[in-house]
Amino acid sequence: MNQYETVFICTPVLSEPQVKETVKKFRDIITGNGGEMVHEEDWGMKKLAYPIQKKSTGFYHLFEFKVNPELVSKLEIEFRRDERVIRFMTVKLDKYAVEYSEKRRRLRKEKTEKEA
């Protein structure tokens, strides 16, 4: 199994429960097909660098997961079919990216523990 990272943007016209439902749908696709969720981040609503489908903001979400390569194409087909998703990008992580991601998560966790 390879490790991947996907960032996707949901349309801003969705309510908070609709965004959570969309995220759950894609999480279930990954875990339901033998994948393993490594990390997940909700980045919230952010301004887009340029308008997409006449929208200037969107709900960003990040998944980091381990799956077989065949599932990535299936997941991307579902992203394309879902009209609530306006953009997505999936990247295969090499060993250095995995190491960096783990370090970033550890530092973020330490920072939140100091603040609490």
Secondary structure by P-SEA (a helix, b strand, c coil): cccbbbbbbccccccaaaaaaaaaaaaaaaaaacccccccccccbbbbccccccccbbbbbbbbbbbcaaaaaaaaaaaaaccccccbbbbbbcaaaaaaaaaaaaaaaaaaaaac
